[in-house]
Amino acid sequence: MDNTVKKTPLYDIHKAAGGNIVDFAGWALPVQYVGVIEEHRNTRTNASLFDICHMGEIMVTGDEAVPFLQKLLTNDLDRLKVGYCFYSVICNERGKSLDDCFVYKMADDRFTIVVNAANTGKIVSWMESNVSGFKAEVRNLSDAMGKLDLQGPASQGILEVFLGQECSEDSWPRFSFRELQLQDRGLMISRTGYTGEDGFELYMAWDQAPVVWEKLMEAGKDRGLAPAGLGSRDSLRLEACYSLYGHELDEDSTPVESGLGWVVREKACDFFGKDVLLRQKKEGVPRRMVAFEMTERAIPRNGYPLTAGGREVGIVTSGGYGPTLEKNIGLGFIDKAFAEPGTEISVNVRGKDKSAIVVKRPFYTYRGL
């Protein structure tokens, strides 16, 4: 592997566990250990642990952190309480998506924004170029912070053993987080995830990640916990219809077109792309993001054309086999005339149209969410 590829602090652990390491956005990460389908199904039935240390973390602090972030985020910080987080999109002046992110409100003047690894530099630069005039500071913590995802129906019980405390959803609601201590080191844990299952995301110092990983694996050894790679993470999020930057949203699309209009809030302050996005929400858009199932044997892939009546009407953004559904499934942009569930379409697979049908999103919903 190229020496310029970055390694997370868990690289040696992945190698020792038999992880198949690949170059992902410039990072050496496991795509699988024992197999994508097996790891996918274990997440749905037991629990899996994912190395997400490559993600970007940015801290924004200061007396005017809120008005500064309100200018950048499509979602409304006035709705967010201390100790909770929410999903948002960061747009440019034209309403195009620069990245999607999670925003954690640590205090009224302190926030952590988690962004995609490949977009970290871009978003830090965007923030720094727009912070002038605000009493706020932007700090890139990505090189100092590690991140692990514990996902699956057994994750609560595993975390209770790991922490030695009760973690029920009544006391620890979804999208809330806690700042804790582990061996006198800071540890932030949120009840969030990217799999469609109940689960937790853990943030710690970079060098603390191997300790947290091993302690979690020990806590879950009798509860079906196993490591999982990027392959199952992708198939899990696809079944849940969670967007992936560079696929369902990018700088050529707006969040409204990408089916994320629910995170575009009509707030009092101006934010980048506000006029464009609110107009799209009101008037509609010519193309929509849809989910579809293959009714003919074929696997849809990113970039394949969607067709109807012999003409191209859209494009596949993500696709593959959904192990929980035991079907080939996909997401894609399509002309609004073909966007209603039940509409028969086709996917052009290497020059041949293969039948599919538009279905209601998501494909899979965890019973507890």
C-alpha positions as CSV (number, residue, x, y, z in Angstrom):
1,M,0.0,0.0,0.0
2,D,1.2,3.6,-0.8
3,N,3.2,5.0,2.1
4,T,1.2,8.3,1.8
5,V,-2.0,6.4,2.9
6,K,-2.8,7.4,6.5
7,K,-3.3,4.8,9.3
8,T,-5.7,5.0,12.2
9,P,-4.4,4.1,15.7
10,L,-6.2,0.7,15.2
11,Y,-4.3,-0.4,12.1
12,D,-2.2,-3.1,13.9
13,I,-5.4,-4.4,15.6
14,H,-7.1,-4.7,12.3
15,K,-4.2,-6.6,10.7
16,A,-4.0,-8.9,13.7
17,A,-7.7,-9.7,13.5
18,G,-7.5,-10.6,9.8
19,G,-9.0,-7.4,8.4
20,N,-8.8,-6.9,4.6
21,I,-7.2,-3.4,4.5
22,V,-8.0,-1.1,1.6
23,D,-7.3,2.5,0.7
24,F,-10.5,4.5,1.6
25,A,-10.3,8.3,1.0
26,G,-6.6,8.1,1.7
27,W,-6.9,6.0,4.8
28,A,-5.9,2.4,5.4
29,L,-9.1,0.8,6.7
30,P,-10.6,-2.7,6.8
31,V,-13.3,-3.4,4.2
32,Q,-14.2,-6.7,5.9
33,Y,-12.9,-9.3,8.3
34,V,-14.9,-12.5,7.7
35,G,-17.2,-11.2,5.0
36,V,-19.5,-8.3,4.3
37,I,-22.8,-10.2,4.5
38,E,-21.9,-12.0,7.7
39,E,-20.8,-8.7,9.3
40,H,-23.9,-7.0,8.1
41,R,-26.2,-9.6,9.6
42,N,-24.3,-9.7,12.8
43,T,-24.9,-5.9,13.2
44,R,-28.6,-6.5,12.6
45,T,-28.9,-9.3,15.1
46,N,-26.1,-8.7,17.7
47,A,-23.6,-5.9,17.5
48,S,-20.5,-4.7,15.6
49,L,-17.6,-2.4,16.2
50,F,-16.4,0.0,13.5
51,D,-13.2,2.0,13.3
52,I,-14.3,5.5,12.2
53,C,-11.1,7.4,13.3
54,H,-10.7,8.8,9.8
55,M,-13.7,11.1,10.2
56,G,-13.1,14.9,10.7
57,E,-13.9,16.7,14.0
58,I,-14.0,20.5,14.2
59,M,-14.6,22.5,17.3
60,V,-16.2,25.9,17.2
61,T,-16.2,28.0,20.4
62,G,-16.9,31.6,21.4
63,D,-19.6,34.1,22.3
64,E,-20.8,34.2,18.7
65,A,-20.4,30.5,17.9
66,V,-24.2,30.2,17.4
67,P,-24.7,33.0,14.9
68,F,-21.6,31.9,13.1
69,L,-22.8,28.3,12.7
70,Q,-26.3,29.5,11.9
71,K,-24.8,31.1,8.8
72,L,-23.2,27.8,7.7
73,L,-25.8,25.2,8.7
74,T,-29.1,24.4,7.0
75,N,-30.6,23.1,10.3
76,D,-31.6,25.5,13.1
77,L,-29.3,25.6,16.2
78,D,-32.1,27.2,18.2
79,R,-33.8,23.8,18.2
80,L,-30.7,22.1,19.7
81,K,-30.3,21.7,23.5
82,V,-27.0,21.2,25.3
83,G,-26.2,17.5,25.5
84,Y,-27.8,16.7,22.1
85,C,-26.7,16.6,18.5
86,F,-28.4,16.8,15.1
87,Y,-27.8,16.2,11.5
88,S,-27.3,19.1,9.1
89,V,-25.9,20.0,5.7
90,I,-23.3,22.7,5.0
91,C,-24.0,24.5,1.7
92,N,-22.4,27.1,-0.5
93,E,-24.0,30.4,-1.7
94,R,-25.9,28.5,-4.5
95,G,-27.4,26.0,-2.1
96,K,-25.2,23.1,-3.2
97,S,-24.0,20.6,-0.6
98,L,-20.4,21.0,0.6
99,D,-20.9,18.2,3.1
100,D,-23.3,16.7,5.6
101,C,-22.4,16.6,9.2
102,F,-23.4,16.0,12.8
103,V,-23.4,18.9,15.2
104,Y,-22.9,18.4,19.0
105,K,-23.9,21.2,21.4
106,M,-21.4,20.9,24.3
107,A,-22.4,24.2,25.8
108,D,-24.0,27.5,24.6
109,D,-20.6,28.6,23.3
110,R,-19.0,25.3,22.4
111,F,-19.9,22.9,19.5
112,T,-18.2,19.9,17.8
113,I,-19.0,19.3,14.1
114,V,-18.3,15.9,12.7
115,V,-17.6,15.9,8.9
116,N,-16.6,13.3,6.3
117,A,-12.9,12.5,6.1
118,A,-12.5,13.5,2.5
119,N,-14.1,16.9,3.1
120,T,-12.4,17.9,6.4
121,G,-9.9,20.2,4.8
122,K,-12.6,21.8,2.6
123,I,-15.0,22.4,5.5
124,V,-12.2,23.8,7.8
125,S,-11.2,26.2,5.0
126,W,-14.9,27.2,4.4
127,M,-15.4,27.9,8.1
128,E,-12.1,29.9,8.4
129,S,-13.0,32.0,5.4
130,N,-16.3,32.9,6.9
131,V,-15.6,33.4,10.6
132,S,-14.3,36.9,10.2
133,G,-16.6,39.3,12.0
134,F,-17.8,36.8,14.5
135,K,-16.4,36.3,18.0
136,A,-15.8,32.6,17.3
137,E,-12.8,30.3,16.9
138,V,-12.5,27.3,14.6
139,R,-10.2,24.4,15.5
140,N,-9.5,21.3,13.5
141,L,-9.3,18.4,16.1
142,S,-9.2,15.6,13.5
143,D,-5.6,14.6,14.1
144,A,-6.2,14.4,17.8
145,M,-9.5,12.7,18.1
146,G,-10.4,9.0,17.5
147,K,-13.9,7.7,16.8
148,L,-15.5,4.2,17.2
149,D,-19.0,3.1,16.3
150,L,-20.8,0.4,18.4
151,Q,-23.9,-0.6,16.5
152,G,-26.6,-3.2,16.8
153,P,-29.4,-4.3,19.2
154,A,-26.9,-5.7,21.7
155,S,-25.0,-2.4,21.8
156,Q,-26.8,-1.0,24.9
157,G,-26.0,-4.1,27.0
158,I,-22.4,-4.0,25.9
159,L,-22.0,-0.3,26.7
160,E,-23.6,-0.9,30.1
161,V,-20.9,-3.5,30.9
162,F,-18.2,-1.2,29.4
163,L,-19.3,1.8,31.5
164,G,-20.7,0.1,34.6
165,Q,-23.8,2.1,34.4
166,E,-27.4,2.0,33.0
167,C,-27.8,3.2,29.4
168,S,-31.5,2.7,28.7
169,E,-33.1,4.9,26.0
170,D,-35.3,6.5,28.7
171,S,-32.2,7.9,30.4
172,W,-30.1,8.2,27.3
173,P,-32.4,9.2,24.4
174,R,-31.4,9.0,20.8
175,F,-29.3,11.9,19.6
176,S,-28.2,12.8,23.2
177,F,-24.6,12.4,24.4
178,R,-22.6,12.2,27.5
179,E,-19.1,13.5,28.3
180,L,-17.5,10.9,30.6
181,Q,-14.0,9.8,31.9
182,L,-12.1,6.6,31.1
183,Q,-8.9,6.2,33.0
184,D,-8.8,9.9,33.6
185,R,-9.2,10.7,29.9
186,G,-12.2,12.4,28.3
187,L,-14.7,10.2,26.4
188,M,-17.8,11.5,24.6
189,I,-20.5,9.0,23.7
190,S,-23.7,9.8,21.6
191,R,-26.6,7.5,20.9
192,T,-26.3,7.8,17.2
193,G,-25.1,5.8,14.2
194,Y,-25.1,5.1,10.5
195,T,-26.5,1.6,10.3
196,G,-30.2,2.0,11.0
197,E,-29.8,0.2,14.3
198,D,-29.6,1.3,17.9
199,G,-26.1,2.2,18.8
200,F,-23.5,4.6,20.0
201,E,-20.6,6.6,18.6
202,L,-17.6,7.1,20.9
203,Y,-15.1,10.0,20.7
204,M,-11.8,9.9,22.5
205,A,-8.2,11.0,22.2
206,W,-6.4,9.5,19.2
207,D,-4.0,7.4,21.3
208,Q,-6.8,6.2,23.5
209,A,-8.7,4.5,20.7
210,P,-6.9,1.1,21.0
211,V,-7.7,1.0,24.7
212,V,-11.4,1.8,24.1
213,W,-11.6,-0.8,21.3
214,E,-10.1,-3.6,23.4
215,K,-12.3,-2.8,26.4
216,L,-15.5,-2.8,24.2
217,M,-14.5,-6.1,22.6
218,E,-14.0,-7.6,26.1
219,A,-17.4,-6.2,27.2
220,G,-19.1,-7.7,24.2
221,K,-17.4,-11.1,24.0
222,D,-20.5,-12.9,25.3
223,R,-23.0,-10.7,23.5
224,G,-22.0,-11.4,19.9
225,L,-19.9,-8.4,19.3
226,A,-17.5,-8.6,16.4
227,P,-15.4,-6.1,14.4
228,A,-16.9,-5.0,11.1
229,G,-15.5,-3.2,8.1
230,L,-16.5,-0.5,5.5
231,G,-18.3,-3.0,3.3
232,S,-21.0,-3.8,5.8
233,R,-21.2,-0.2,7.0
234,D,-22.1,0.8,3.4
235,S,-24.7,-2.0,2.9
236,L,-26.3,-1.2,6.4
237,R,-26.6,2.5,5.6
238,L,-28.0,1.7,2.2
239,E,-30.8,-0.4,3.7
240,A,-31.6,2.5,6.0
241,C,-31.5,5.0,3.1
242,Y,-28.8,7.2,4.8
243,S,-27.0,9.5,2.4
244,L,-23.3,9.1,1.5
245,Y,-21.5,12.2,0.4
246,G,-20.3,11.9,-3.1
247,H,-23.2,9.7,-4.0
248,E,-26.6,11.0,-2.7
249,L,-25.3,14.6,-2.2
250,D,-22.4,16.6,-3.6
251,E,-21.6,20.0,-4.9
252,D,-23.8,19.5,-8.0
253,S,-26.9,18.9,-5.9
254,T,-28.9,20.7,-3.1
255,P,-30.1,18.9,0.0
256,V,-33.7,19.4,-1.1
257,E,-32.9,17.5,-4.4
258,S,-31.1,14.8,-2.3
259,G,-34.2,14.1,-0.2
260,L,-32.9,16.0,2.8
261,G,-35.3,19.0,2.7
262,W,-36.2,18.1,6.3
263,V,-32.9,19.5,7.5
264,V,-33.4,22.8,5.7
265,R,-35.1,25.0,8.3
266,E,-36.8,28.4,7.7
267,K,-34.9,30.3,10.4
268,A,-34.8,34.0,11.0
269,C,-31.1,34.4,10.1
270,D,-29.7,34.1,6.6
271,F,-27.6,31.1,5.8
272,F,-25.7,30.1,2.7
273,G,-28.2,29.1,-0.1
274,K,-31.3,30.0,2.0
275,D,-33.2,31.6,-0.9
276,V,-32.5,28.8,-3.3
277,L,-33.3,26.0,-0.7
278,L,-36.5,27.5,0.6
279,R,-37.8,28.2,-2.9
280,Q,-37.1,24.6,-3.8
281,K,-39.0,23.4,-0.7
282,K,-41.9,25.5,-1.7
283,E,-42.0,25.0,-5.4
284,G,-40.5,21.5,-5.7
285,V,-37.6,20.2,-7.7
286,P,-37.5,18.6,-11.2
287,R,-35.7,15.5,-9.9
288,R,-36.0,13.6,-6.6
289,M,-34.1,11.0,-4.6
290,V,-35.8,7.7,-4.6
291,A,-35.3,4.1,-3.4
292,F,-35.9,1.2,-5.7
293,E,-35.8,-2.6,-5.7
294,M,-34.6,-4.7,-8.6
295,T,-37.4,-7.0,-10.0
296,E,-35.0,-8.5,-12.5
297,R,-31.7,-10.2,-11.6
298,A,-29.1,-7.4,-11.6
299,I,-27.0,-5.3,-9.3
300,P,-27.4,-1.5,-9.6
301,R,-24.2,0.5,-9.3
302,N,-23.3,4.1,-8.8
303,G,-23.5,5.9,-12.1
304,Y,-25.8,3.4,-13.9
305,P,-28.6,5.2,-15.9
306,L,-32.2,4.9,-14.7
307,T,-34.6,4.5,-17.6
308,A,-38.3,4.5,-18.4
309,G,-40.1,4.1,-21.7
310,G,-36.7,3.6,-23.4
311,R,-35.2,6.9,-22.3
312,E,-32.9,8.0,-19.5
313,V,-34.8,9.6,-16.6
314,G,-32.2,9.4,-13.8
315,I,-29.1,8.0,-12.4
316,V,-28.2,5.4,-9.7
317,T,-26.3,7.0,-6.8
318,S,-25.8,3.9,-4.6
319,G,-26.8,0.3,-5.0
320,G,-26.0,-3.3,-4.1
321,Y,-27.3,-6.4,-2.3
322,G,-29.4,-5.8,0.8
323,P,-28.6,-8.8,3.0
324,T,-31.5,-8.1,5.4
325,L,-34.0,-7.8,2.5
326,E,-32.3,-10.5,0.4
327,K,-32.8,-8.2,-2.6
328,N,-30.8,-6.0,-4.8
329,I,-31.6,-2.4,-4.0
330,G,-30.6,1.1,-4.8
331,L,-31.0,4.9,-4.4
332,G,-30.9,7.4,-7.2
333,F,-32.0,10.7,-8.7
334,I,-35.0,10.5,-11.0
335,D,-37.3,12.9,-12.9
336,K,-40.2,13.7,-10.5
337,A,-42.7,12.1,-12.9
338,F,-41.2,8.7,-12.1
339,A,-40.6,9.3,-8.4
340,E,-43.8,7.8,-6.8
341,P,-43.6,4.5,-5.1
342,G,-44.9,1.7,-7.3
343,T,-43.6,3.3,-10.5
344,E,-41.9,0.7,-12.8
345,I,-38.5,1.8,-14.0
346,S,-35.3,0.1,-15.3
347,V,-31.6,0.2,-14.5
348,N,-29.3,0.2,-17.6
349,V,-26.7,-2.4,-16.6
350,R,-23.8,-2.4,-19.1
351,G,-26.2,-1.5,-22.0
352,K,-29.1,-3.7,-21.0
353,D,-32.3,-2.5,-19.2
354,K,-33.1,-4.5,-16.1
355,S,-36.5,-4.0,-14.4
356,A,-36.9,-2.3,-11.1
357,I,-39.7,-0.6,-9.1
358,V,-39.7,2.6,-7.0
359,V,-40.4,1.9,-3.3
360,K,-41.0,3.9,-0.2
361,R,-38.0,4.9,1.8
362,P,-36.4,3.5,3.9
363,F,-35.9,-0.2,3.0
364,Y,-35.3,-1.1,6.6
365,T,-36.3,0.5,9.9
366,Y,-35.1,-0.8,13.2
367,R,-38.0,-1.6,15.5
368,G,-36.6,0.5,18.4
369,L,-36.2,3.7,16.4
